[in-house]
Amino acid sequence: MTTETETERDPRWQGVLARNPACDGAFVYAVRTSGVYCRPSCPSRKAKPQNVSFFDTPDQAEAAGFRACLRCNPRGPSSAQANAAIVAEACRIIERADEVPRLDDLAKKVGMSPHHFHRQFKAITGLTPRAYAAAHRAGRVRAELPEAASVTDAIYAAGFNASSRFYEQSPRMLGMAPSAYRQGGRDADIRFAVGQCSLGAILVAQSGRGICAISLGDDPDALVRELQDRFPQARLTGDDADFAALVAKVVGFVEAPGIGLDLPLDIRGTAFQTRVWQALRDIPAGRTASYAEIARRIGAPRAVRAVAGACAANHIAVAIPCHRVVRTDGGLSGYRWGVPRKRALLEKEAQA
């Protein structure tokens, strides 16, 4: 019978086995047979637990006679931290450029090979450099349109070198004509209605492209004001009997998730947000996924915080089910419409 060692009983050993980068900085571990100490995420061959000692700091490990591992550099930034800093620098270069930089030029500026740089950039941001540049320009357009003297001025101020290229992308980028977006949704028709469900008030709104908002709250008037703030110049139409039937359909789904909800959605977000929201829609009712799992599913395993940000930016409750995303330990974290509503939705789905 094999006896568990003291090292194996130490909770820090699991961090070493998993090469967990979240443990970096919390402790280091030393291997007596090699005389080297490492950070928990070190990619070196796994040591035998009976040869391992833990230290809170590199200074303690060195005082005990161990030397720093040259591979993981436990006294300096980890490779993940170094790569993140390089990608952050590349993002600033993209944001300052008048035109989208070529991949080879970007990689050369940050001191990486194009292939390695492209892979690291996508792993950390969830986007390719070109997609990041497009998302950044889209954000600049949205910021410039309300203030610019004309749509043309906004287009060129945002970095587009041809108006034709912008107009090709504008429906996906803005969700409406540029002139309408510039005027707070002017000439856009949005129908909405407010109902009641077991979670409180519920507002459903639909543009010409599909559902653009499903909101939950305690105060119906506050939900309407929030919609007005998002589209201050749009034509908002409420108290529509036909549209009230659609609200009833959404309420029915909230109360009985098993019936499903198949509605056309008007999704307006960055390329990364759209990928996250699609991954959320792929989670079956009654199931949950962690933020880290969603990050892995969209091919961006390091972009856990960005995934959480995309969930927080979701304006379409239940149809884009961000309530099905939980912490790695299964606990419930923040929800735009309140953690109690998140818990209630998950309980209803578990019972369906």
Buried (B, 14 or more C-beta within 10 A) or exposed (E): EEEEBEBBEBEBBEBBEEBBBEBBEEBBBBBBEBEBBBBBBBEEEEBEBEEBBBBEEBEBBBEEEBEBBEEBBBBEEBBBEEBBEBBEBBBEBBBEBEEBBEBEEBBBBBEBEBEEBBBBBBBBBBBBBBBBBBBBBBBBBBEBBEEBEEBEEBBBBBBBEEBEEBBEBBEEBBBBBBEBBBBBBBEBEBBBBBBEBEBBBBBBBBBEBBBBBBBBBEEBEEBBEBBBEBBEBBEBBBEBEEBBEBBBBBBEBBEEBEEEBEBEBBBBBBBBBBBBBEBBBEBEBBEBBBBBBBBBBBEBBBBBEBBBBBBEBBBBBBBBBBBBBBEEEEEBBEBBBBEEBBEBBBEBBEEE
